[in-house]
């Protein structure tokens, strides 16, 4: 099953590579989401494999969403080939949703490091920062939010260390909402981060994704 991706940008950092969510990733992603702990941590419902393929298509076509599969560079076999799924190195995903009808420049961000062997290595932090830098540069996002279950201490700690502050709490959902305002200083810091990221852009139907040109800045 092959789909046309709206995003064809990959971002290579120090420890991770963020690649578009491809059909080749779906079986392993589906396997992850059979884990009850991951479902609870991400607030997800279990899907059939067919539904997971449909979700992958939805993510690639929805203009208000961006998703990347996180690759752990320690597990990439042979050379990194941009445009290839590198399923062997899949370790999680990072997403943003622009679902605020009153302000389309607000994005909710999510991170999941699913592979136990890739946890505790700083991959989540690097992935979130790269996604935020991408969103600030390409989508002009000026505020990020994160909704995290109050029992998910690892994610709460990560986002707080990144500068997110609690804005509300839902007793019904037992969920904390954190927010991060992109001040001029923070914007400059995020864009500075991109200087150490290698970006590759293939052809795309989405103009916002073409703002990242194929270049390597060492």
C-alpha positions in Angstrom: 0.0 0.0 0.0 1.6 3.3 -1.1 0.4 6.8 -0.4 1.4 10.2 -1.6 2.9 12.2 1.3 2.1 15.8 1.8 5.3 16.2 3.8 8.5 15.1 2.2 10.9 16.8 4.5 13.4 14.8 6.7 15.3 16.4 9.6 18.6 14.9 10.8 19.8 15.8 14.2 22.6 14.5 16.5 20.8 11.4 17.7 17.5 11.2 15.7 16.2 11.6 12.2 12.6 12.7 11.7 11.1 11.3 8.5 7.6 11.5 7.1 5.2 8.8 8.3 5.1 6.3 5.4 3.0 3.3 4.6 6.0 1.1 5.3 6.0 2.3 8.9 2.4 1.2 9.6 2.9 -2.4 10.6 5.5 -1.6 13.3 3.5 1.4 14.5 0.4 -0.8 14.8 2.4 -3.3 16.8 3.5 -0.5 19.2 -0.1 0.5 19.7 -1.1 -2.9 21.0 0.7 -2.0 24.2 -1.7 -1.0 27.0 0.9 1.3 28.6 1.5 3.2 25.4 -2.2 3.5 24.7 -2.7 5.0 28.2 0.3 7.3 28.0 -0.8 8.7 24.6 -4.5 8.7 25.2 -5.1 6.5 22.2 -7.6 3.9 21.3 -6.5 0.5 19.7 -7.0 0.4 16.0 -7.1 -2.5 13.5 -4.2 -2.6 11.0 -6.6 -1.4 8.3 -7.6 1.5 10.4 -4.0 2.3 11.1 -3.3 2.5 7.3 -6.3 4.8 7.0 -4.9 7.0 9.8 -1.6 7.2 8.1 -3.3 8.5 4.9 -5.3 11.0 7.0 -2.1 12.3 8.6 -0.4 12.9 5.3 -3.4 14.7 3.8 -4.6 16.9 6.7 -3.2 20.4 6.3 -3.6 21.0 10.1 -1.4 18.2 11.1 2.3 17.3 10.8 3.8 14.0 11.9 7.3 12.5 11.7 8.5 9.1 12.6 11.5 9.3 14.9 14.5 7.2 13.9 17.1 6.3 16.4 20.4 6.8 14.5 22.1 4.1 16.6 19.9 1.5 14.8 20.1 2.7 11.2 21.7 0.0 9.2 24.4 1.0 6.6 24.0 4.5 5.2 21.1 6.9 5.9 19.1 7.2 2.7 16.7 10.1 2.7 13.3 9.1 1.3 13.7 5.6 2.7 11.6 4.5 5.7 14.4 2.8 7.6 11.9 0.8 9.5 14.7 -1.0 11.4 15.5 2.3 13.3 11.9 3.3 14.1 11.6 4.4 17.7 8.6 6.6 18.0 6.8 9.6 16.6 6.4 13.3 17.1 3.3 15.3 16.0 1.7 18.7 16.0 -2.0 19.6 15.6 -3.1 23.1 14.5 -6.6 22.7 15.8 -7.3 26.0 17.4 -10.1 27.6 15.3 -9.5 31.0 16.8 -5.8 31.0 16.2 -4.3 28.7 13.5 -0.8 29.6 14.7 -1.2 27.6 17.9 0.0 24.0 17.8 -0.4 21.1 20.1 2.7 18.9 20.3 3.0 15.2 21.1 6.0 12.9 21.5 6.2 9.1 21.9 9.3 7.1 22.3 7.9 3.6 21.9 11.1 1.4 21.9 12.4 0.7 25.4 16.0 0.5 24.0 15.8 4.1 22.9 14.5 5.6 26.1 16.6 7.6 28.4 18.9 8.8 25.6 17.5 12.3 25.1 15.7 11.4 21.9 12.4 12.7 23.0 13.8 16.1 23.9 15.7 16.4 20.6 12.7 15.3 18.6 10.4 17.8 20.3 12.8 20.7 19.9 13.4 19.8 16.2 9.6 19.7 15.6 9.1 23.0 17.3 11.9 24.6 15.3 10.4 23.3 12.1 7.0 24.6 13.1 8.2 28.1 14.0 10.2 28.4 10.8 7.7 26.9 8.4 4.3 27.4 9.9 5.0 30.6 12.0 3.6 28.9 15.2 3.7 31.4 18.1 2.4 29.1 20.9 2.7 25.4 21.6 0.5 23.4 24.0 0.8 19.9 25.3 -1.9 17.8 27.0 -0.4 15.1 29.2 -2.0 12.7 31.6 -1.2 13.5 35.2 0.3 10.0 35.7 2.8 10.4 32.8 5.6 11.8 34.9 8.3 11.3 32.3 6.5 13.5 29.7 5.5 16.1 32.2 9.1 16.4 33.3 10.3 16.6 29.7 8.0 19.4 28.7 8.6 21.4 31.9 12.3 21.2 31.3 11.8 22.6 27.8 10.1 25.6 29.3 6.4 24.6 29.1 4.3 25.9 32.0 1.0 24.5 33.3 -2.0 26.5 32.1 -4.9 24.3 33.2 -5.9 20.9 34.6 -8.8 18.7 33.8 -10.2 16.7 36.7 -12.5 14.8 34.3 -9.6 13.6 32.1 -6.9 13.7 34.8 -4.9 15.7 32.3 -2.5 18.6 32.5 -2.4 21.3 29.8 1.0 23.0 29.4 1.9 25.9 27.1 5.0 27.5 25.6 4.8 31.0 24.3 7.3 31.6 21.4 8.8 34.9 22.5 11.4 36.7 20.2 14.2 35.1 22.3 12.7 31.6 22.1 12.1 31.9 18.4 15.8 32.9 17.9 16.9 30.0 20.0 14.8 27.5 18.1 16.0 28.8 14.7 19.5 28.7 16.0 19.0 25.0 16.7 18.2 24.4 13.0 21.8 25.4 12.2 22.9 22.0 13.5 20.1 20.1 11.7 20.5 18.6 8.2 17.3 19.2 6.3 16.3 17.5 3.1 13.2 18.5 1.1 11.8 16.4 -1.8 9.0 17.5 -4.0 5.9 18.5 -2.1 2.3 19.7 -2.8 2.4 21.7 0.5 4.0 25.1 0.0 4.7 25.5 3.7 7.0 22.5 3.6 9.0 23.9 0.7 10.4 26.6 2.9 13.0 24.1 4.1 15.4 23.8 1.2 17.7 20.9 0.8 20.8 21.9 2.6 23.3 20.8 5.2 24.7 23.3 7.7 27.5 21.9 9.8 
